[in-house]
Amino acid sequence: MAELFERGARCVLCLPRAAATKLPERVLVSVAVGEPGKNDLAFAARLLRHWKPRVTVLTVLPADGA
């Protein structure tokens, strides 16, 4: 996977081999807070709308709230 990022990939979807015949029914999307996460969330939304799984978006905030 590192090779994908070295070639300029910004977003990568990792699925088990079995997903070639059956897409996941549930997806967890982990994104950064604020501006940095906007592009990732937009990418996920564009991709996920094609198979319409149940989606949970996860963002972890620092304890100090910064």
PDB file of N, CA, C and O in Angstrom:
ATOM      1  N   MET A   1       0.826  -1.186   0.000  1.00  0.00           N
ATOM      2  CA  MET A   1       0.000   0.000   0.000  1.00  0.00           C
ATOM      3  C   MET A   1       0.875   1.256   0.000  1.00  0.00           C
ATOM      4  O   MET A   1       0.480   2.283  -0.553  1.00  0.00           O
ATOM      5  N   ALA A   2       2.025   1.184   0.598  1.00  0.00           N
ATOM      6  CA  ALA A   2       2.915   2.348   0.632  1.00  0.00           C
ATOM      7  C   ALA A   2       3.236   2.819  -0.775  1.00  0.00           C
ATOM      8  O   ALA A   2       3.380   4.019  -1.011  1.00  0.00           O
ATOM      9  N   GLU A   3       3.349   1.882  -1.717  1.00  0.00           N
ATOM     10  CA  GLU A   3       3.646   2.240  -3.099  1.00  0.00           C
ATOM     11  C   GLU A   3       2.551   3.133  -3.693  1.00  0.00           C
ATOM     12  O   GLU A   3       2.846   4.032  -4.481  1.00  0.00           O
ATOM     13  N   LEU A   4       1.303   2.893  -3.323  1.00  0.00           N
ATOM     14  CA  LEU A   4       0.209   3.735  -3.821  1.00  0.00           C
ATOM     15  C   LEU A   4       0.391   5.180  -3.382  1.00  0.00           C
ATOM     16  O   LEU A   4       0.223   6.106  -4.176  1.00  0.00           O
ATOM     17  N   PHE A   5       0.735   5.364  -2.116  1.00  0.00           N
ATOM     18  CA  PHE A   5       0.938   6.716  -1.596  1.00  0.00           C
ATOM     19  C   PHE A   5       2.173   7.374  -2.210  1.00  0.00           C
ATOM     20  O   PHE A   5       2.181   8.579  -2.462  1.00  0.00           O
ATOM     21  N   GLU A   6       3.212   6.578  -2.448  1.00  0.00           N
ATOM     22  CA  GLU A   6       4.416   7.112  -3.080  1.00  0.00           C
ATOM     23  C   GLU A   6       4.130   7.592  -4.496  1.00  0.00           C
ATOM     24  O   GLU A   6       4.779   8.516  -4.986  1.00  0.00           O
ATOM     25  N   ARG A   7       3.150   6.957  -5.158  1.00  0.00           N
ATOM     26  CA  ARG A   7       2.785   7.360  -6.526  1.00  0.00           C
ATOM     27  C   ARG A   7       1.754   8.479  -6.536  1.00  0.00           C
ATOM     28  O   ARG A   7       1.299   8.895  -7.602  1.00  0.00           O
ATOM     29  N   GLY A   8       1.377   8.974  -5.348  1.00  0.00           N
ATOM     30  CA  GLY A   8       0.496  10.132  -5.296  1.00  0.00           C
ATOM     31  C   GLY A   8      -0.931   9.873  -4.879  1.00  0.00           C
ATOM     32  O   GLY A   8      -1.732  10.808  -4.841  1.00  0.00           O
ATOM     33  N   ALA A   9      -1.283   8.630  -4.563  1.00  0.00           N
ATOM     34  CA  ALA A   9      -2.647   8.349  -4.114  1.00  0.00           C
ATOM     35  C   ALA A   9      -2.922   9.104  -2.820  1.00  0.00           C
ATOM     36  O   ALA A   9      -2.071   9.155  -1.932  1.00  0.00           O
ATOM     37  N   ARG A  10      -4.102   9.686  -2.716  1.00  0.00           N
ATOM     38  CA  ARG A  10      -4.457  10.427  -1.512  1.00  0.00           C
ATOM     39  C   ARG A  10      -5.452   9.666  -0.668  1.00  0.00           C
ATOM     40  O   ARG A  10      -5.507   9.853   0.548  1.00  0.00           O
ATOM     41  N   CYS A  11      -6.243   8.809  -1.296  1.00  0.00           N
ATOM     42  CA  CYS A  11      -7.253   8.022  -0.588  1.00  0.00           C
ATOM     43  C   CYS A  11      -7.172   6.589  -1.089  1.00  0.00           C
ATOM     44  O   CYS A  11      -7.044   6.352  -2.290  1.00  0.00           O
ATOM     45  N   VAL A  12      -7.246   5.640  -0.173  1.00  0.00           N
ATOM     46  CA  VAL A  12      -7.174   4.230  -0.528  1.00  0.00           C
ATOM     47  C   VAL A  12      -8.299   3.497   0.180  1.00  0.00           C
ATOM     48  O   VAL A  12      -8.518   3.690   1.375  1.00  0.00           O
ATOM     49  N   LEU A  13      -9.004   2.665  -0.553  1.00  0.00           N
ATOM     50  CA  LEU A  13     -10.061   1.830   0.012  1.00  0.00           C
ATOM     51  C   LEU A  13      -9.504   0.428   0.144  1.00  0.00           C
ATOM     52  O   LEU A  13      -9.085  -0.167  -0.849  1.00  0.00           O
ATOM     53  N   CYS A  14      -9.492  -0.113   1.361  1.00  0.00           N
ATOM     54  CA  CYS A  14      -8.997  -1.469   1.614  1.00  0.00           C
ATOM     55  C   CYS A  14     -10.182  -2.377   1.899  1.00  0.00           C
ATOM     56  O   CYS A  14     -10.958  -2.131   2.822  1.00  0.00           O
ATOM     57  N   LEU A  15     -10.313  -3.427   1.099  1.00  0.00           N
ATOM     58  CA  LEU A  15     -11.399  -4.388   1.259  1.00  0.00           C
ATOM     59  C   LEU A  15     -10.826  -5.793   1.273  1.00  0.00           C
ATOM     60  O   LEU A  15      -9.800  -6.046   0.642  1.00  0.00           O
ATOM     61  N   PRO A  16     -11.470  -6.713   1.983  1.00  0.00           N
ATOM     62  CA  PRO A  16     -11.020  -8.105   1.932  1.00  0.00           C
ATOM     63  C   PRO A  16     -11.252  -8.675   0.532  1.00  0.00           C
ATOM     64  O   PRO A  16     -12.088  -8.168  -0.216  1.00  0.00           O
ATOM     65  N   ARG A  17     -10.514  -9.725   0.182  1.00  0.00           N
ATOM     66  CA  ARG A  17     -10.654 -10.327  -1.141  1.00  0.00           C
ATOM     67  C   ARG A  17     -12.092 -10.740  -1.441  1.00  0.00           C
ATOM     68  O   ARG A  17     -12.535 -10.650  -2.586  1.00  0.00           O
ATOM     69  N   ALA A  18     -12.812 -11.184  -0.439  1.00  0.00           N
ATOM     70  CA  ALA A  18     -14.198 -11.610  -0.632  1.00  0.00           C
ATOM     71  C   ALA A  18     -15.082 -10.467  -1.109  1.00  0.00           C
ATOM     72  O   ALA A  18     -16.165 -10.706  -1.644  1.00  0.00           O
ATOM     73  N   ALA A  19     -14.642  -9.247  -0.926  1.00  0.00           N
ATOM     74  CA  ALA A  19     -15.442  -8.087  -1.318  1.00  0.00           C
ATOM     75  C   ALA A  19     -15.579  -7.966  -2.832  1.00  0.00           C
ATOM     76  O   ALA A  19     -16.414  -7.208  -3.325  1.00  0.00           O
ATOM     77  N   ALA A  20     -14.767  -8.709  -3.564  1.00  0.00           N
ATOM     78  CA  ALA A  20     -14.874  -8.656  -5.020  1.00  0.00           C
ATOM     79  C   ALA A  20     -16.258  -9.119  -5.479  1.00  0.00           C
ATOM     80  O   ALA A  20     -16.729  -8.722  -6.545  1.00  0.00           O
ATOM     81  N   THR A  21     -16.898  -9.954  -4.675  1.00  0.00           N
ATOM     82  CA  THR A  21     -18.228 -10.445  -5.048  1.00  0.00           C
ATOM     83  C   THR A  21     -19.334  -9.878  -4.163  1.00  0.00           C
ATOM     84  O   THR A  21     -20.504  -9.891  -4.545  1.00  0.00           O
ATOM     85  N   LYS A  22     -18.968  -9.384  -2.987  1.00  0.00           N
ATOM     86  CA  LYS A  22     -19.986  -8.850  -2.073  1.00  0.00           C
ATOM     87  C   LYS A  22     -19.406  -7.653  -1.328  1.00  0.00           C
ATOM     88  O   LYS A  22     -18.459  -7.799  -0.555  1.00  0.00           O
ATOM     89  N   LEU A  23     -19.965  -6.484  -1.557  1.00  0.00           N
ATOM     90  CA  LEU A  23     -19.480  -5.282  -0.888  1.00  0.00           C
ATOM     91  C   LEU A  23     -19.969  -5.245   0.555  1.00  0.00           C
ATOM     92  O   LEU A  23     -21.016  -5.814   0.864  1.00  0.00           O
ATOM     93  N   PRO A  24     -19.227  -4.582   1.444  1.00  0.00           N
ATOM     94  CA  PRO A  24     -19.622  -4.507   2.848  1.00  0.00           C
ATOM     95  C   PRO A  24     -20.973  -3.803   3.016  1.00  0.00           C
ATOM     96  O   PRO A  24     -21.304  -2.883   2.267  1.00  0.00           O
ATOM     97  N   GLU A  25     -21.733  -4.245   3.998  1.00  0.00           N
ATOM     98  CA  GLU A  25     -23.016  -3.611   4.318  1.00  0.00           C
ATOM     99  C   GLU A  25     -22.831  -2.437   5.265  1.00  0.00           C
ATOM    100  O   GLU A  25     -23.673  -1.542   5.332  1.00  0.00           O
ATOM    101  N   ARG A  26     -21.703  -2.446   6.009  1.00  0.00           N
ATOM    102  CA  ARG A  26     -21.400  -1.363   6.952  1.00  0.00           C
ATOM    103  C   ARG A  26     -19.988  -0.864   6.698  1.00  0.00           C
ATOM    104  O   ARG A  26     -19.085  -1.641   6.388  1.00  0.00           O
ATOM    105  N   VAL A  27     -19.809   0.464   6.837  1.00  0.00           N
ATOM    106  CA  VAL A  27     -18.506   1.079   6.578  1.00  0.00           C
ATOM    107  C   VAL A  27     -18.206   2.086   7.684  1.00  0.00           C
ATOM    108  O   VAL A  27     -19.079   2.850   8.097  1.00  0.00           O
ATOM    109  N   LEU A  28     -16.966   2.079   8.155  1.00  0.00           N
ATOM    110  CA  LEU A  28     -16.492   3.076   9.115  1.00  0.00           C
ATOM    111  C   LEU A  28     -15.533   3.998   8.376  1.00  0.00           C
ATOM    112  O   LEU A  28     -14.536   3.546   7.813  1.00  0.00           O
ATOM    113  N   VAL A  29     -15.838   5.298   8.379  1.00  0.00           N
ATOM    114  CA  VAL A  29     -14.993   6.296   7.731  1.00  0.00           C
ATOM    115  C   VAL A  29     -14.362   7.130   8.832  1.00  0.00           C
ATOM    116  O   VAL A  29     -15.063   7.805   9.586  1.00  0.00           O
ATOM    117  N   SER A  30     -13.033   7.085   8.926  1.00  0.00           N
ATOM    118  CA  SER A  30     -12.312   7.844   9.941  1.00  0.00           C
ATOM    119  C   SER A  30     -11.673   9.050   9.268  1.00  0.00           C
ATOM    120  O   SER A  30     -10.898   8.901   8.324  1.00  0.00           O
ATOM    121  N   VAL A  31     -11.997  10.245   9.754  1.00  0.00           N
ATOM    122  CA  VAL A  31     -11.499  11.468   9.124  1.00  0.00           C
ATOM    123  C   VAL A  31     -10.925  12.418  10.165  1.00  0.00           C
ATOM    124  O   VAL A  31     -11.264  12.359  11.347  1.00  0.00           O
ATOM    125  N   ALA A  32     -10.046  13.294   9.690  1.00  0.00           N
ATOM    126  CA  ALA A  32      -9.482  14.336  10.548  1.00  0.00           C
ATOM    127  C   ALA A  32     -10.537  15.409  10.791  1.00  0.00           C
ATOM    128  O   ALA A  32     -11.505  15.521  10.038  1.00  0.00           O
ATOM    129  N   VAL A  33     -10.345  16.185  11.833  1.00  0.00           N
ATOM    130  CA  VAL A  33     -11.265  17.264  12.173  1.00  0.00           C
ATOM    131  C   VAL A  33     -11.075  18.442  11.229  1.00  0.00           C
ATOM    132  O   VAL A  33      -9.949  18.753  10.842  1.00  0.00           O
ATOM    133  N   GLY A  34     -12.161  19.092  10.861  1.00  0.00           N
ATOM    134  CA  GLY A  34     -12.103  20.351  10.119  1.00  0.00           C
ATOM    135  C   GLY A  34     -11.670  20.221   8.686  1.00  0.00           C
ATOM    136  O   GLY A  34     -11.976  19.231   8.020  1.00  0.00           O
ATOM    137  N   GLU A  35     -10.955  21.224   8.206  1.00  0.00           N
ATOM    138  CA  GLU A  35     -10.546  21.313   6.800  1.00  0.00           C
ATOM    139  C   GLU A  35      -9.827  20.060   6.312  1.00  0.00           C
ATOM    140  O   GLU A  35     -10.137  19.580   5.222  1.00  0.00           O
ATOM    141  N   PRO A  36      -8.869  19.505   7.081  1.00  0.00           N
ATOM    142  CA  PRO A  36      -8.150  18.334   6.574  1.00  0.00           C
ATOM    143  C   PRO A  36      -9.068  17.149   6.263  1.00  0.00           C
ATOM    144  O   PRO A  36      -8.777  16.368   5.357  1.00  0.00           O
ATOM    145  N   GLY A  37     -10.154  17.009   6.989  1.00  0.00           N
ATOM    146  CA  GLY A  37     -11.049  15.872   6.789  1.00  0.00           C
ATOM    147  C   GLY A  37     -12.072  16.072   5.693  1.00  0.00           C
ATOM    148  O   GLY A  37     -12.710  15.109   5.269  1.00  0.00           O
ATOM    149  N   LYS A  38     -12.245  17.292   5.225  1.00  0.00           N
ATOM    150  CA  LYS A  38     -13.270  17.569   4.212  1.00  0.00           C
ATOM    151  C   LYS A  38     -13.059  16.785   2.927  1.00  0.00           C
ATOM    152  O   LYS A  38     -14.005  16.209   2.389  1.00  0.00           O
ATOM    153  N   ASN A  39     -11.838  16.759   2.434  1.00  0.00           N
ATOM    154  CA  ASN A  39     -11.566  16.036   1.189  1.00  0.00           C
ATOM    155  C   ASN A  39     -11.780  14.540   1.354  1.00  0.00           C
ATOM    156  O   ASN A  39     -12.328  13.883   0.469  1.00  0.00           O
ATOM    157  N   ASP A  40     -11.345  14.001   2.491  1.00  0.00           N
ATOM    158  CA  ASP A  40     -11.522  12.570   2.737  1.00  0.00           C
ATOM    159  C   ASP A  40     -12.999  12.208   2.817  1.00  0.00           C
ATOM    160  O   ASP A  40     -13.433  11.202   2.257  1.00  0.00           O
ATOM    161  N   LEU A  41     -13.757  13.024   3.508  1.00  0.00           N
ATOM    162  CA  LEU A  41     -15.188  12.756   3.646  1.00  0.00           C
ATOM    163  C   LEU A  41     -15.896  12.891   2.299  1.00  0.00           C
ATOM    164  O   LEU A  41     -16.795  12.109   1.991  1.00  0.00           O
ATOM    165  N   ALA A  42     -15.502  13.863   1.506  1.00  0.00           N
ATOM    166  CA  ALA A  42     -16.094  14.030   0.176  1.00  0.00           C
ATOM    167  C   ALA A  42     -15.787  12.819  -0.707  1.00  0.00           C
ATOM    168  O   ALA A  42     -16.656  12.343  -1.437  1.00  0.00           O
ATOM    169  N   PHE A  43     -14.553  12.324  -0.639  1.00  0.00           N
ATOM    170  CA  PHE A  43     -14.177  11.130  -1.402  1.00  0.00           C
ATOM    171  C   PHE A  43     -15.020   9.940  -0.968  1.00  0.00           C
ATOM    172  O   PHE A  43     -15.565   9.218  -1.803  1.00  0.00           O
ATOM    173  N   ALA A  44     -15.123   9.740   0.333  1.00  0.00           N
ATOM    174  CA  ALA A  44     -15.910   8.612   0.844  1.00  0.00           C
ATOM    175  C   ALA A  44     -17.368   8.713   0.409  1.00  0.00           C
ATOM    176  O   ALA A  44     -17.974   7.716   0.016  1.00  0.00           O
ATOM    177  N   ALA A  45     -17.917   9.895   0.478  1.00  0.00           N
ATOM    178  CA  ALA A  45     -19.320  10.079   0.089  1.00  0.00           C
ATOM    179  C   ALA A  45     -19.521   9.751  -1.386  1.00  0.00           C
ATOM    180  O   ALA A  45     -20.493   9.086  -1.747  1.00  0.00           O
ATOM    181  N   ARG A  46     -18.605  10.213  -2.246  1.00  0.00           N
ATOM    182  CA  ARG A  46     -18.728   9.923  -3.681  1.00  0.00           C
ATOM    183  C   ARG A  46     -18.656   8.426  -3.946  1.00  0.00           C
ATOM    184  O   ARG A  46     -19.390   7.907  -4.787  1.00  0.00           O
ATOM    185  N   LEU A  47     -17.785   7.738  -3.241  1.00  0.00           N
ATOM    186  CA  LEU A  47     -17.625   6.304  -3.436  1.00  0.00           C
ATOM    187  C   LEU A  47     -18.801   5.514  -2.864  1.00  0.00           C
ATOM    188  O   LEU A  47     -19.360   4.642  -3.529  1.00  0.00           O
ATOM    189  N   LEU A  48     -19.166   5.832  -1.628  1.00  0.00           N
ATOM    190  CA  LEU A  48     -20.174   5.042  -0.924  1.00  0.00           C
ATOM    191  C   LEU A  48     -21.587   5.211  -1.480  1.00  0.00           C
ATOM    192  O   LEU A  48     -22.418   4.319  -1.311  1.00  0.00           O
ATOM    193  N   ARG A  49     -21.871   6.303  -2.120  1.00  0.00           N
ATOM    194  CA  ARG A  49     -23.222   6.496  -2.643  1.00  0.00           C
ATOM    195  C   ARG A  49     -23.564   5.471  -3.716  1.00  0.00           C
ATOM    196  O   ARG A  49     -24.739   5.271  -4.022  1.00  0.00           O
ATOM    197  N   HIS A  50     -22.561   4.820  -4.290  1.00  0.00           N
ATOM    198  CA  HIS A  50     -22.817   3.854  -5.350  1.00  0.00           C
ATOM    199  C   HIS A  50     -23.328   2.516  -4.834  1.00  0.00           C
ATOM    200  O   HIS A  50     -24.010   1.797  -5.565  1.00  0.00           O
ATOM    201  N   TRP A  51     -23.011   2.164  -3.577  1.00  0.00           N
ATOM    202  CA  TRP A  51     -23.555   0.908  -3.075  1.00  0.00           C
ATOM    203  C   TRP A  51     -24.370   1.071  -1.804  1.00  0.00           C
ATOM    204  O   TRP A  51     -24.941   0.094  -1.320  1.00  0.00           O
ATOM    205  N   LYS A  52     -24.441   2.249  -1.260  1.00  0.00           N
ATOM    206  CA  LYS A  52     -25.332   2.627  -0.164  1.00  0.00           C
ATOM    207  C   LYS A  52     -25.253   1.721   1.084  1.00  0.00           C
ATOM    208  O   LYS A  52     -26.268   1.179   1.522  1.00  0.00           O
ATOM    209  N   PRO A  53     -24.055   1.564   1.648  1.00  0.00           N
ATOM    210  CA  PRO A  53     -23.953   0.822   2.911  1.00  0.00           C
ATOM    211  C   PRO A  53     -24.381   1.708   4.077  1.00  0.00           C
ATOM    212  O   PRO A  53     -24.595   2.908   3.902  1.00  0.00           O
ATOM    213  N   ARG A  54     -24.504   1.127   5.250  1.00  0.00           N
ATOM    214  CA  ARG A  54     -24.674   1.919   6.480  1.00  0.00           C
ATOM    215  C   ARG A  54     -23.321   2.506   6.796  1.00  0.00           C
ATOM    216  O   ARG A  54     -22.324   1.785   6.824  1.00  0.00           O
ATOM    217  N   VAL A  55     -23.270   3.801   7.034  1.00  0.00           N
ATOM    218  CA  VAL A  55     -21.985   4.481   7.214  1.00  0.00           C
ATOM    219  C   VAL A  55     -21.916   5.137   8.587  1.00  0.00           C
ATOM    220  O   VAL A  55     -22.866   5.785   9.026  1.00  0.00           O
ATOM    221  N   THR A  56     -20.783   4.962   9.260  1.00  0.00           N
ATOM    222  CA  THR A  56     -20.483   5.668  10.500  1.00  0.00           C
ATOM    223  C   THR A  56     -19.234   6.509  10.245  1.00  0.00           C
ATOM    224  O   THR A  56     -18.230   5.997   9.749  1.00  0.00           O
ATOM    225  N   VAL A  57     -19.293   7.788  10.581  1.00  0.00           N
ATOM    226  CA  VAL A  57     -18.140   8.669  10.426  1.00  0.00           C
ATOM    227  C   VAL A  57     -17.512   8.866  11.801  1.00  0.00           C
ATOM    228  O   VAL A  57     -18.205   9.217  12.757  1.00  0.00           O
ATOM    229  N   LEU A  58     -16.205   8.642  11.904  1.00  0.00           N
ATOM    230  CA  LEU A  58     -15.479   8.729  13.170  1.00  0.00           C
ATOM    231  C   LEU A  58     -14.454   9.846  13.100  1.00  0.00           C
ATOM    232  O   LEU A  58     -13.660   9.920  12.162  1.00  0.00           O
ATOM    233  N   THR A  59     -14.478  10.704  14.092  1.00  0.00           N
ATOM    234  CA  THR A  59     -13.456  11.727  14.266  1.00  0.00           C
ATOM    235  C   THR A  59     -13.030  11.695  15.725  1.00  0.00           C
ATOM    236  O   THR A  59     -13.877  11.696  16.618  1.00  0.00           O
ATOM    237  N   VAL A  60     -11.741  11.667  15.971  1.00  0.00           N
ATOM    238  CA  VAL A  60     -11.227  11.649  17.334  1.00  0.00           C
ATOM    239  C   VAL A  60     -10.674  13.023  17.664  1.00  0.00           C
ATOM    240  O   VAL A  60      -9.789  13.528  16.972  1.00  0.00           O
ATOM    241  N   LEU A  61     -11.193  13.622  18.715  1.00  0.00           N
ATOM    242  CA  LEU A  61     -10.748  14.948  19.148  1.00  0.00           C
ATOM    243  C   LEU A  61      -9.721  14.799  20.261  1.00  0.00           C
ATOM    244  O   LEU A  61      -9.819  13.872  21.064  1.00  0.00           O
ATOM    245  N   PRO A  62      -8.738  15.692  20.326  1.00  0.00           N
ATOM    246  CA  PRO A  62      -7.779  15.644  21.437  1.00  0.00           C
ATOM    247  C   PRO A  62      -8.495  15.965  22.754  1.00  0.00           C
ATOM    248  O   PRO A  62      -9.523  16.642  22.765  1.00  0.00           O
ATOM    249  N   ALA A  63      -7.946  15.479  23.840  1.00  0.00           N
ATOM    250  CA  ALA A  63      -8.559  15.686  25.155  1.00  0.00           C
ATOM    251  C   ALA A  63      -8.698  17.154  25.515  1.00  0.00           C
ATOM    252  O   ALA A  63      -9.631  17.527  26.226  1.00  0.00           O
ATOM    253  N   ASP A  64      -7.775  18.006  25.030  1.00  0.00           N
ATOM    254  CA  ASP A  64      -7.828  19.423  25.371  1.00  0.00           C
ATOM    255  C   ASP A  64      -8.804  20.202  24.474  1.00  0.00           C
ATOM    256  O   ASP A  64      -8.994  21.404  24.660  1.00  0.00           O
ATOM    257  N   GLY A  65      -9.423  19.509  23.498  1.00  0.00           N
ATOM    258  CA  GLY A  65     -10.415  20.160  22.644  1.00  0.00           C
ATOM    259  C   GLY A  65      -9.812  20.994  21.525  1.00  0.00           C
ATOM    260  O   GLY A  65     -10.539  21.675  20.802  1.00  0.00           O
ATOM    261  N   ALA A  66      -8.482  20.949  21.371  1.00  0.00           N
ATOM    262  CA  ALA A  66      -7.828  21.772  20.330  1.00  0.00           C
ATOM    263  C   ALA A  66      -7.924  21.126  18.973  1.00  0.00           C
ATOM    264  O   ALA A  66      -7.431  21.678  17.989  1.00  0.00           O
TER     265      ALA A  66
END
